[in-house]
Amino acid sequence: MNQTQEPVHPGEVRLVLVHIAYSVARGAFGHILLHLLGGRPFHLRLSIVDKPDWCTAHLSIEDFIGVVQPDVIQHVYSPLYIQLNEGAPLNHTLGYVKIHGSIAVSYTHLTLPTKRIV
């Protein structure tokens, strides 16, 4: 069921469970880089980038640690709390909370195989 199907009323705090599904696929450097990164942790960060002025929105969990698993769909969840201010439109206007996700993989401990040419 959609947790926002019923209108949110001013002053009410609504909990919406945000479901994020992601997969790591082959990039520009192909299978070799993906193989080298396999099993390495990465940092997934969520942030609210836009919302109506008449609401307050807060992600309960913004940071996740994942593990690179090529071609495996992984899932994380974050509670999103939404509250309408007293000045919110009373005509059930649609409003959107835009969430941005970014991923960072640490390369500091990544050693690439090298060939010695004599």
C-alpha positions in Angstrom: 0.0 0.0 0.0 1.2 3.5 -0.8 1.8 5.2 2.6 1.0 8.6 1.0 -2.3 7.5 -0.6 -4.3 9.2 2.2 -3.8 13.0 2.4 -1.4 14.2 5.0 -3.0 16.9 7.3 -1.1 19.9 8.7 0.5 19.0 12.0 0.4 15.3 11.3 3.7 13.4 11.0 3.6 10.7 8.3 6.1 7.9 8.1 7.0 6.7 4.6 9.4 3.8 4.2 11.7 4.6 1.3 12.8 1.5 -0.6 16.1 1.8 -2.6 17.0 -1.1 -5.0 20.4 -0.9 -6.7 22.8 -3.0 -8.6 26.4 -2.6 -9.6 26.9 -3.2 -13.3 29.9 -3.1 -15.7 31.1 0.4 -16.3 33.4 2.0 -18.8 36.4 0.0 -17.7 34.6 -3.3 -18.1 34.7 -6.6 -16.3 38.3 -6.2 -15.0 37.5 -3.2 -12.8 34.3 -4.7 -11.7 36.1 -7.9 -10.7 38.8 -5.9 -8.8 36.1 -4.0 -6.9 34.0 -7.1 -6.1 33.6 -7.6 -2.4 34.7 -4.1 -1.5 32.6 -1.9 0.6 31.1 1.4 -0.7 29.3 4.3 0.9 25.7 5.1 -0.2 24.4 8.5 1.0 20.9 9.7 0.6 19.9 13.4 1.0 16.8 15.4 0.5 17.4 17.9 -2.3 14.0 19.5 -2.7 10.6 19.7 -1.0 7.7 22.1 -0.8 8.2 25.1 1.5 5.1 24.1 3.4 6.5 20.8 4.6 9.3 19.4 6.8 11.0 16.2 5.6 13.6 14.1 7.4 15.4 10.9 6.4 16.0 8.8 9.5 18.8 6.9 7.9 21.0 8.7 5.4 24.2 6.6 5.3 24.5 3.0 4.3 27.5 0.7 3.7 27.1 -1.8 0.9 29.4 -4.4 -0.7 30.1 -4.5 -4.4 28.4 -7.6 -5.7 28.3 -7.5 -9.5 24.9 -7.9 -11.1 23.1 -8.6 -7.8 20.1 -6.4 -6.9 20.4 -5.2 -3.4 17.9 -3.4 -1.2 18.0 -0.8 1.6 15.3 1.0 3.4 15.1 4.4 5.1 12.2 5.9 7.1 11.2 9.3 5.7 9.2 11.5 8.1 7.0 14.1 6.5 5.1 16.9 8.4 3.0 19.6 6.8 3.3 23.1 8.3 0.2 25.0 9.3 0.5 27.1 6.1 0.2 24.0 3.8 -2.5 24.2 1.1 -5.8 22.6 2.2 -6.8 21.5 -1.2 -4.7 18.3 -1.2 -2.1 19.8 -3.5 0.5 17.2 -4.6 3.9 17.8 -3.2 7.1 15.9 -3.9 10.1 15.2 -1.7 13.1 14.7 -4.0 15.8 12.4 -2.7 19.3 12.2 -4.1 21.6 9.2 -3.8 25.3 9.1 -4.2 27.8 6.3 -4.1 31.5 6.4 -3.3 33.9 3.5 -3.5 37.3 3.8 -1.8 40.2 3.1 -4.1 42.9 3.6 -1.4 43.5 -0.1 -0.9 43.0 -1.1 -4.5 46.1 -2.6 -6.1 46.0 -3.1 -9.8 48.0 -6.0 -11.3 51.0 -4.9 -13.2 53.2 -6.5 -15.9 57.0 -6.0 -15.8 58.5 -5.5 -19.2 62.2 -6.1 -19.4 
